[in-house]
Amino acid sequence: MSHPRPCTVAELTEGVLEGAYGPDPKGVTVTSAFWLYHTTRLAGGEVTYHNHYLLLRAGASFGACSFEAGELSPELCENASGFPLETLLRSETAPVRIAALDAYLSSVRPHRKAPEAEPFTLPTGTPEQRARARDTAVAGLLDIEPGSRVALIGVVNPLIEAIRDRGGVCLPCDLNLRTTQWGEPVSDDMTDVLGQADAVVATGMTLGNGTFDLILEHCRQHGVPLIVYAQTGSSVVRAFLASGVTALSAEGFPFSQFSADATVLYRYRADRTDRAATAREVS
């Protein structure tokens, strides 16, 4: 089944509601809803990361969206389980819509079954070892010249290191962090770092705070490569490969920080996705 190429998240959502991506979401039921608050401080670091997640399970797949503190209360879960995804896709709250959209797209086409996805195993180990392995995998999607300026939208310190190891100059931007672990300033002005960037690496959290469409449009207009590292919203981002997103690191739930055992993330590249889509159409 060939899919339309959406330009915005709203356009993708409308396509799902109209049945352009698979079965009617009225017939896909949420069986479990999770509200998670999680903190991490890596060994030797001075930064505590505060993460809030909404997760919705639909059959054998999970959908997820990050949100800001206070944006959603745990009571939301009380009224989410048992509802069709179609209802949640029409929610007035953006993280609920994104989690529902991610759950739908994950259930229709799980990463583990996507032929164009490259599995990458994160090793058993400590949080620090697994974070470095994950961020090295993400940085491996960057094809940059030495000295290239890379906007990092959503700061993760090990990923800054991985970008530097590839010869890039990191331009960090985050709404919640003011400095990197090395004391360097972190901008809170996304337009400033985008304007300087030769390439962009963004987190799936941009879906929940509404900045993803803006980043996507900037990269499309200026021909800037966009690499997304997504735990939350990874199946949503996948829909924009070859439509503004150059590459994607997709990590499903349970995320790597919730396990010490080996887990798999999936790497996508737009050119590989194009070839796979052509093969599906021919067959």
Secondary structure, 3 states (H helix, E strand, C coil): CCCCCCCCHHHHHHHHHCCCCCCCHHHCECCEEEEEEEEECCCCCCCCEEEEEEEEEECCEEEEEECCCCCCCHHHHHHCCCCEHHHHHCCCCHHHHHHHHHHHHHHHCCHHHCCCCEEEEECCCCHHHHHHHHHHHHHCCCCCCCCCEEEEECCCHHHHHHHHHCCCEEEEECCCCCECCCCCECECCHHHHHHHCCEEEEECHHHHCCCHHHHHHHHHHHCCCEEEEECCCHHHHHCCECCCECEEEECCCCCHHHCCCCEEEEEEEHHHHHHHHHHHHHC
